[in-house]
Amino acid sequence: MDWSAATWWWIASGALIAAELTTGTFYLLMLALGLGAAALAAHAGLGFSAQLLAAALVGGGAVIAWHLRRLRQPPATPAGANRDVNLDIGERVHVSEWQTDGSATVHYRGAQWSVRYAGDGAPAPGEHVIHAIDGSRLLLVR
């Protein structure tokens, strides 16, 4: 069985896709896209140099474009302060008394929680908003 150059490019592209599925590295998909471009160049009858050039331009260009896109995005919110991860963020609790170290206990969702004041200034009794969660402690702001 005589395989063409395009077949080898498709196999290499499939191998990179399989590697991406096992590692979760999205950049491998971009490189697989470049190998697919090389396979298409081989189907078009272009020489090996043109196939390599297509793989380098498309794969390398896709990697650079994806990297630049990621640089422009704001950094992800830590999981402890991300409402998409923890639905308690943004909920209100009532603090009746603060300790001198800025901690207190509150009754929230049927349980006693340890809380710490994470806002500016001195904590005062009253309504507070859950800003983040640090382990099993709620971090509150006004």
C-alpha positions in Angstrom: 0.0 0.0 0.0 1.5 3.3 -1.1 0.4 6.3 1.0 0.5 9.8 -0.4 2.0 12.7 1.4 -1.5 14.0 2.2 -2.3 10.8 4.1 0.8 11.3 6.3 -0.2 14.9 7.0 -3.7 13.7 8.0 -2.3 11.0 10.3 0.0 13.6 11.9 -2.9 16.0 12.3 -5.0 13.2 13.9 -2.2 12.4 16.3 -2.0 16.0 17.4 -5.7 16.1 18.0 -5.5 12.9 20.1 -2.6 14.4 22.1 -4.7 17.6 22.6 -7.6 15.5 23.9 -5.4 13.8 26.4 -3.5 16.9 27.6 -6.0 19.6 27.1 -3.5 21.9 25.5 -5.5 24.0 23.0 -2.3 25.0 21.2 -2.0 21.5 19.8 -5.3 21.9 18.0 -3.9 25.0 16.4 -0.8 23.0 15.2 -3.1 20.3 14.0 -4.9 22.9 11.9 -1.5 23.7 10.3 -1.0 20.1 9.5 -4.4 19.9 7.9 -3.4 22.9 5.7 -0.3 20.9 4.7 -2.5 18.0 3.8 -4.7 20.2 1.7 -1.6 21.6 0.0 -0.5 18.0 -0.8 -4.0 17.3 -2.2 -3.6 20.3 -4.4 -0.4 18.8 -5.8 2.1 21.3 -4.3 5.6 20.2 -3.4 6.9 19.2 0.0 8.4 22.7 0.6 5.1 24.3 -0.1 3.4 21.8 2.2 5.8 22.6 5.0 5.3 26.3 4.4 1.5 25.9 4.6 1.8 24.0 7.9 4.2 26.6 9.4 2.1 29.6 8.3 -1.3 28.3 9.2 -0.3 26.4 12.4 2.1 29.0 13.6 -0.3 31.9 12.7 -3.1 30.1 14.6 -0.9 29.7 17.7 0.2 33.3 17.6 -3.4 34.5 17.0 -4.7 32.4 19.9 -1.9 33.6 22.2 -2.6 37.2 21.4 -6.3 36.7 22.0 -5.6 35.2 25.4 -3.3 38.1 26.3 -6.1 40.6 25.6 -8.6 38.9 27.9 -8.8 40.0 31.5 -7.4 37.6 34.0 -9.9 35.0 35.4 -11.5 35.7 38.7 -10.2 33.4 41.5 -12.7 30.6 42.2 -13.2 31.8 45.7 -14.6 35.1 44.4 -16.2 34.0 41.2 -20.0 33.9 41.3 -20.0 31.5 38.3 -18.3 28.9 40.6 -19.9 29.8 43.9 -23.4 31.1 44.0 -23.0 32.4 47.6 -20.9 35.3 46.3 -23.1 38.5 46.4 -25.6 37.1 48.9 -26.4 39.2 52.0 -25.9 38.2 55.6 -26.5 40.0 58.9 -23.7 40.4 61.4 -24.9 41.3 64.9 -21.5 41.6 66.5 -17.8 41.8 65.4 -14.8 40.5 67.3 -11.8 42.9 67.7 -9.8 40.9 65.2 -12.4 41.5 62.4 -14.1 38.1 62.7 -17.6 37.0 63.6 -20.0 34.2 63.2 -23.3 34.4 61.3 -26.2 32.2 60.6 -26.4 31.6 56.9 -28.2 28.8 54.9 -29.1 26.9 58.1 -25.6 26.8 59.5 -23.1 28.8 61.6 -20.4 30.3 59.5 -17.2 32.0 60.4 -16.8 35.3 58.7 -14.0 37.9 58.3 -14.4 41.5 57.2 -12.6 42.1 53.9 -13.8 45.7 53.3 -12.2 49.1 54.0 -12.3 50.6 57.4 -13.6 49.1 60.6 -16.4 46.5 60.5 -19.8 47.6 61.9 -22.8 45.4 62.7 -25.5 45.2 60.1 -26.0 43.9 56.6 -22.9 42.7 54.7 -22.4 41.1 51.3 -20.4 37.9 50.7 -17.4 39.0 48.7 -15.4 35.7 48.5 -15.0 32.4 50.3 -11.7 31.3 51.8 -12.0 27.7 52.7 -15.0 27.5 55.1 -14.8 31.2 56.0 -16.9 33.9 54.3 -15.2 37.1 53.4 -17.6 40.1 53.8 -17.8 43.7 52.6 -20.3 46.4 53.2 
